Amino acid sequence: MEPSEKNMLDLSDPLQFAMFRWVDISDSSFESLSFEDQRRISEFGVYDAVVSEIQSKIKDPKSSPATKRHLISLNNLPQAVVILTQQFERFITPRQADFHIIWGIFYLILKATCEFPALFQRVTDFLTPLRRAIELFNAALARRSVLDNVRTGVSDFLEILLETLMELHTQCRKQDCVDGSWSQLSDSLSSKVQRLVDITKHVSSLYNISKTPPLQLNHDLEEVVLSANDRTETIELVEQHSSERFVLPLQRNTNFYGRQKELDRIMKHIAPNSKSSLGAYTIYGRRGVGKTALALQFAYDCIDTRTYDFVFWVQSETMVSTRQSFASIAKFLHLGRDDGSQDHEILVAVHNWLRKTDSAWLLIFDNIENESILRLYWPVNASRGSVLITSRDYHLFIKKVCIRGDTLKPFESQQSWELLLILLGKDWKKKYQGDAPQTEIMAGKALLLTLEGLALAIEQTANLIKDEQIGGSTMAGTFETFKFRIENLPEGHSAPRSASERALDTIWAISFQSLTRNSRALLSLMAWFSPDGIPVDMLRLRQEHENANSGSRPIPTSSADGQYLRTFLRSVLTSPSDLQTAITDLAERKLIKTQSRKLTIHRVVQEATYFQSIQSLQDTFDFASCLLFERFPNDPPPNQSLHQQWNLCNKYVGHVLYMSKAFSKYSMSGVLKASEEFIEMLNNASWYLYEIGDYDTCESVIRVALSASSDQNSAQYSRLLITDGSRLYEQNRLQKCRTVWEECLQIREKLFPNNLRRIANILTNIGNLELAMGNPTAALIHYRRAQNIYLQGDVPMVDKLAVTQLNLGRLYALQGNFVEATKHTKSAELVIQKSSLSFMVHVYYAYGKIYMFQKKWDSARKGFAECLNIGLTSMPTHQITCAAWYSMACLEYIQGDGKASLANLAKAKEIAVIRSPIRKDGTLARILWKTAVVLDSFNHVESGTEAVALRRRAEGIKQSLIAAGEGGHICRSHSSMFGISKEEDSYDALVPLFFR
């Protein structure tokens, strides 16, 4: 923090004082370190680096058993610190804090001690009670409101924690175990830990005095609105009100100019007042005209005037960015469960809050490009709030909902001139309103005329005029440079430019030319990532790629000019100081914005950055691919999912999607070529999207990956086909799935004639497909063939064998051979032995179905209950959890408990709608039909009327799915045992095999 900033602080303000204390102690601690330690903290001072260091040492065969045991004991420490830092940021909202010093010191301690077992044991002996103290403090703050006295306590805690780590680091640098020095350190550290415990007690007492106990989970069933058709569901809701009232990822624009009429018009149409209906307004217009700037100014005006109690900003360009914004809102409002809610649960919780709260709120959807996003995230039946939308296109204007909206027009000539003078500064404005030469004024206005009144271009023009190297600090000089460059501007790579685009791109080209080579390299790299939040920590090339070429093409070889650019890219991505210098340069020239540890860049700047040589375009694309590939989680191990890494996937998937879209734009003209890493990254992202049930986005990404693959007979292409087929299989689009998986099998049989294990996986998948389509004989052939392959070799593939055994159990259960079904399911359970919960949940579900088919009701209930016990804890919105509730409902109905059956069906329906809020699928159709059957059994007029409506709705969904080619076939010999009708079989066939 600069001295001038400290002088401006109001230290009587608890929030500012807390922030000042943290900046002061962290800066002074950093400055006390050696230059080498400072460098390493700048490079490795992040959570990922600490966790990676712990995990790598655990897996390192050179680590001793004792060292590994101590490392495992530290596993929970990083997570405890993350929660602590998040708590502090909550207490200083809207400010943000930098915690590199904490993560960096942790990293240095690990690096200094891991190779010395005796020393490392002493360190872990100190860190264990420290972790417990942090966890205790986190628990004291959990879901508590923000109090000024508590904010001070959080600052005290962080300060002592950092002092403790610094002291421990100093001792570790000596790398000795002299008892005397460690004894003194032990006394000091024990004293500090005790102080941390005392602070925790003090904070708890403050909350007791203020009579604000932690809020408890509300277990009452809350009605959840999920569509414009007034469909309602239920979900648990946790809410805590906060003294901070807005979630805005963008800072106020201090140079905002004009637009008062537009601001007044928006306020007129959506001001809360005493209206009882939702107010909505759309700002639409061309890119760069200032739509986001206008919405942001309106938001801050509302905050200043307290027009709304809450203001929320949603970055809405993609479904992923919208989902992430809603997650931020949910976190801000403290909505969800302690164990972390999943994406669609968060959507439901936020919708519930918006609909039920008595507070007035404003929800801003920025940069909507897809109307389906609005349909999903629109606050249905909410009457206390208002919605503001920005969009480039008029057709996104939702009829009957967004009943107001206007095109945002570019600035007129005089407005453009006034804005330019304001951006140039007071001295310039005074000069040009006085005795400035007419040639200067004419040149300035002529230049503005080419920019068509676009605010972003006018801002950049002001920067060019002030740059002595470009126009000699004159408008005439800048205009001459502009005229020269526009005549020599190369054509774009993706599409021809219009006259106005050519003028605008010339402004950007001049701006880029004045940059340092490092800054230009960084800007070209940022053009590939999602513009609304690029983590600075992501812009670091990891060790294996810092040297020469590795992998397919992360650092390609080509022309000398290309090598020149790659030199600067590598410099920026491997040197923290070069990276920071480049960031500062770009920010000062208004080409990017910085906030905390994230960077933002306007989409217009990104598009202009692409206008460079084809080779440099390819090089920056390959570097960007490499950075993301390194960070996005890879395929999970057998019988596992990416579930444990969903948070990490969510962090980077938006950037993957943006790269995928940009690649499609340029690959159509043959400009870009995809590296193997890029394609593999798309496959990994598609698998994550498949796991969370975002099938539409999964399809779009996997399509790009398939088209980008240059070798359609490669192992990589076959992996893409497996992902694509899995998506189709779970959507019950079985005929298309067959085409995809059979192509995959053909590829693998050609590639691996002597490596049958590479073929066995796809054989198992095709076996599942045959069974889902009613071909048990063909399924059995594929299962047996895969099983024989897994048994070959010196070490059988036991995990894969377990999957095959479970599949065989399903097959025999459908055939009514319950002895064989039980035997194979038991074999699967014994192989895994509860080491994989994601696998055991399917085992318990299989037991439930086997016993239910045999009318062993108690055993069936136990199987479904065990399935739910795992499902509700680790995968509450997974289809298997939904299927378990449905099966439990069928069990209750068979035993004559209609009310319990309806309750379980409601829980199953909740999950079905959460997983597929827009598309009505077979799972929902089956639940609606079964609900109608249960209602009919009550013999009440009202329930009978409702049952008729539900049957009609279920039948409509079923017919539309069948017409679309969805659904399988039921082939089971035991249907008559329960009197299962053809109608019930027809609905079961609409559900994927695993969840029938």
Secondary structure, DSSP 8 states (H G I E B T S, - for coil): --HHHHHH--TTSHHHHHHHHHHHHHHHHHHTS-HHHHHHHHHH-SHHHHHHHHHHHHH-TTS-HHHHHHHHHTTTHHHHHHHHHHHHHHHTTTS----HHHHHHHHHHHHHHTT-HHHHHHHHHHHHHHHHHHHHHHHHHTT----HHHHHHHHHHHHHHHHHHHHHHHHHTT----HHHHHHHHHHHHHHHHHHHHHHHHHHHHHHHHT------EEEEEEEE-STT--EEEEEE-----S--EE-SS---TT----HHHHHHHHHHH--TT-SS-EEEEEE--TTSSHHHHHHHHHHHHHHHT-SSEEEEEE-SSHHHHHHHHHHHHHHHT-S-TT---HHHHHHHHHHHHHH-SS-EEEEEEEE--HHHHHHH--TT--SEEEEEEES-GGGS-TTT--EEEE-----HHHHHHHHHHHH-HHHHHHHTTT--HHHHHHHHHHHHHHTT-HHHHHHHHHHHH-HHHHTTSHHHHHHHHHHHHHT----SSS---HHHHHHHHHHHHHHHTS-HHHHHHHHHHTTS-TT-EEGGGS---GGGTSS--SSSSS----HHHHHHHHHHHHHHH-HHHHHHHHHHHHHTTSEEEETTEEEE-HHHHHHHT-S-HHHHHHHHHHHHHHHHHHS-----TT--SGGGHHHHHHHHHHHHHHHHHHHHHHTTT-----HHHHHHHHHHHHHHHHTT-HHHHHHHHHHHHHH-S-TTSHHHHHHHHHHHHHHHHTT-HHHHHHHHHHHHHHHHHH-TT-THHHHHHHHHHHHHHHHTT-HHHHHHHHHHHHHHHH-SSS--HHHHHHHHHHHHHHHHHHT-HHHHHHHHHHHHHHHTTS-HHHHHHHHHHHHHHHHHTT-HHHHHHHHHHHHHHHHHH-TTSHHHHHHHHHHHHHHHHTT-HHHHHHHHHHHHHHHHHH-SSS--HHHHHHHHHHHHHHHTT--HHHHHHHHHHHHHHHHHHHHHHHTT-------TTHHHHT--HHHHHHHTTS-GGG-
